[in-house]
Amino acid sequence: MAESIIVYATGNNKISLDLMKAGKVQGIRRESAEADGALALETAIDYFNGLEVQPIRYLPAKVIRPEAVDSYHPAQW
């Protein structure tokens, strides 16, 4: 693999974890399912409490690196 290209997978699943263990990807972008639901709930609560709600809110993302991949096995999805 070329040193100037960094390959990432999206989503914490068996395929991306196996690719990382095989050295074919250098990172996995991960968003938690809990945060996915909580973000919508938090936005609704803020709106109904009269707080300013941004038109776009992104989920916080975490990057799984090769040195931590074993702590994510087995994949939940």
C-alpha positions as protocol buffer text, in pm:
chain_id: "A"
residue {
  index: 1
  type: MET
  ca { x: 0 y: 0 z: 0 }
}
residue {
  index: 2
  type: ALA
  ca { x: 132 y: 345 z: -84 }
}
residue {
  index: 3
  type: GLU
  ca { x: 252 y: 541 z: 218 }
}
residue {
  index: 4
  type: SER
  ca { x: 72 y: 857 z: 103 }
}
residue {
  index: 5
  type: ILE
  ca { x: -271 y: 692 z: 99 }
}
residue {
  index: 6
  type: ILE
  ca { x: -457 y: 620 z: 422 }
}
residue {
  index: 7
  type: VAL
  ca { x: -749 y: 379 z: 385 }
}
residue {
  index: 8
  type: TYR
  ca { x: -1040 y: 398 z: 630 }
}
residue {
  index: 9
  type: ALA
  ca { x: -1356 y: 191 z: 660 }
}
residue {
  index: 10
  type: THR
  ca { x: -1688 y: 332 z: 773 }
}
residue {
  index: 11
  type: GLY
  ca { x: -1881 y: 146 z: 1037 }
}
residue {
  index: 12
  type: ASN
  ca { x: -1786 y: -97 z: 1310 }
}
residue {
  index: 13
  type: ASN
  ca { x: -1880 y: -429 z: 1156 }
}
residue {
  index: 14
  type: LYS
  ca { x: -1724 y: -770 z: 1095 }
}
residue {
  index: 15
  type: ILE
  ca { x: -1601 y: -683 z: 747 }
}
residue {
  index: 16
  type: SER
  ca { x: -1424 y: -362 z: 849 }
}
residue {
  index: 17
  type: LEU
  ca { x: -1275 y: -521 z: 1164 }
}
residue {
  index: 18
  type: ASP
  ca { x: -1146 y: -818 z: 964 }
}
residue {
  index: 19
  type: LEU
  ca { x: -996 y: -584 z: 702 }
}
residue {
  index: 20
  type: MET
  ca { x: -815 y: -393 z: 975 }
}
residue {
  index: 21
  type: LYS
  ca { x: -683 y: -713 z: 1133 }
}
residue {
  index: 22
  type: ALA
  ca { x: -555 y: -812 z: 787 }
}
residue {
  index: 23
  type: GLY
  ca { x: -377 y: -476 z: 755 }
}
residue {
  index: 24
  type: LYS
  ca { x: -587 y: -359 z: 460 }
}
residue {
  index: 25
  type: VAL
  ca { x: -733 y: -50 z: 635 }
}
residue {
  index: 26
  type: GLN
  ca { x: -563 y: 184 z: 880 }
}
residue {
  index: 27
  type: GLY
  ca { x: -871 y: 305 z: 1065 }
}
residue {
  index: 28
  type: ILE
  ca { x: -1246 y: 263 z: 1106 }
}
residue {
  index: 29
  type: ARG
  ca { x: -1482 y: 555 z: 1156 }
}
residue {
  index: 30
  type: ARG
  ca { x: -1732 y: 458 z: 1423 }
}
residue {
  index: 31
  type: GLU
  ca { x: -2052 y: 622 z: 1549 }
}
residue {
  index: 32
  type: SER
  ca { x: -2238 y: 466 z: 1837 }
}
residue {
  index: 33
  type: ALA
  ca { x: -2598 y: 353 z: 1789 }
}
residue {
  index: 34
  type: GLU
  ca { x: -2683 y: 507 z: 2126 }
}
residue {
  index: 35
  type: ALA
  ca { x: -2558 y: 848 z: 2012 }
}
residue {
  index: 36
  type: ASP
  ca { x: -2765 y: 817 z: 1695 }
}
residue {
  index: 37
  type: GLY
  ca { x: -3089 y: 797 z: 1895 }
}
residue {
  index: 38
  type: ALA
  ca { x: -2977 y: 1038 z: 2166 }
}
residue {
  index: 39
  type: LEU
  ca { x: -2894 y: 1313 z: 1917 }
}
residue {
  index: 40
  type: ALA
  ca { x: -3251 y: 1320 z: 1784 }
}
residue {
  index: 41
  type: LEU
  ca { x: -3393 y: 1319 z: 2136 }
}
residue {
  index: 42
  type: GLU
  ca { x: -3159 y: 1594 z: 2255 }
}
residue {
  index: 43
  type: THR
  ca { x: -3247 y: 1808 z: 1952 }
}
residue {
  index: 44
  type: ALA
  ca { x: -3621 y: 1772 z: 2021 }
}
residue {
  index: 45
  type: ILE
  ca { x: -3575 y: 1855 z: 2390 }
}
residue {
  index: 46
  type: ASP
  ca { x: -3370 y: 2163 z: 2307 }
}
residue {
  index: 47
  type: TYR
  ca { x: -3630 y: 2277 z: 2050 }
}
residue {
  index: 48
  type: PHE
  ca { x: -3925 y: 2240 z: 2288 }
}
residue {
  index: 49
  type: ASN
  ca { x: -3730 y: 2419 z: 2563 }
}
residue {
  index: 50
  type: GLY
  ca { x: -3685 y: 2718 z: 2333 }
}
residue {
  index: 51
  type: LEU
  ca { x: -3313 y: 2669 z: 2284 }
}
residue {
  index: 52
  type: GLU
  ca { x: -3146 y: 2740 z: 1952 }
}
residue {
  index: 53
  type: VAL
  ca { x: -3123 y: 2428 z: 1738 }
}
residue {
  index: 54
  type: GLN
  ca { x: -2860 y: 2415 z: 1466 }
}
residue {
  index: 55
  type: PRO
  ca { x: -2992 y: 2317 z: 1121 }
}
residue {
  index: 56
  type: ILE
  ca { x: -2726 y: 2043 z: 1097 }
}
residue {
  index: 57
  type: ARG
  ca { x: -2577 y: 1843 z: 1384 }
}
residue {
  index: 58
  type: TYR
  ca { x: -2327 y: 1571 z: 1326 }
}
residue {
  index: 59
  type: LEU
  ca { x: -2282 y: 1263 z: 1539 }
}
residue {
  index: 60
  type: PRO
  ca { x: -1959 y: 1252 z: 1731 }
}
residue {
  index: 61
  type: ALA
  ca { x: -1734 y: 1001 z: 1563 }
}
residue {
  index: 62
  type: LYS
  ca { x: -1456 y: 787 z: 1701 }
}
residue {
  index: 63
  type: VAL
  ca { x: -1172 y: 632 z: 1506 }
}
residue {
  index: 64
  type: ILE
  ca { x: -1080 y: 272 z: 1575 }
}
residue {
  index: 65
  type: ARG
  ca { x: -706 y: 228 z: 1526 }
}
residue {
  index: 66
  type: PRO
  ca { x: -522 y: -101 z: 1463 }
}
residue {
  index: 67
  type: GLU
  ca { x: -379 y: -115 z: 1815 }
}
residue {
  index: 68
  type: ALA
  ca { x: -735 y: -118 z: 1961 }
}
residue {
  index: 69
  type: VAL
  ca { x: -914 y: -337 z: 1706 }
}
residue {
  index: 70
  type: ASP
  ca { x: -914 y: -647 z: 1930 }
}
residue {
  index: 71
  type: SER
  ca { x: -1122 y: -466 z: 2192 }
}
residue {
  index: 72
  type: TYR
  ca { x: -1403 y: -426 z: 1933 }
}
residue {
  index: 73
  type: HIS
  ca { x: -1418 y: -796 z: 1840 }
}
residue {
  index: 74
  type: PRO
  ca { x: -1659 y: -961 z: 1794 }
}
residue {
  index: 75
  type: ALA
  ca { x: -1849 y: -704 z: 1591 }
}
residue {
  index: 76
  type: GLN
  ca { x: -2198 y: -627 z: 1715 }
}
residue {
  index: 77
  type: TRP
  ca { x: -2339 y: -557 z: 1365 }
}
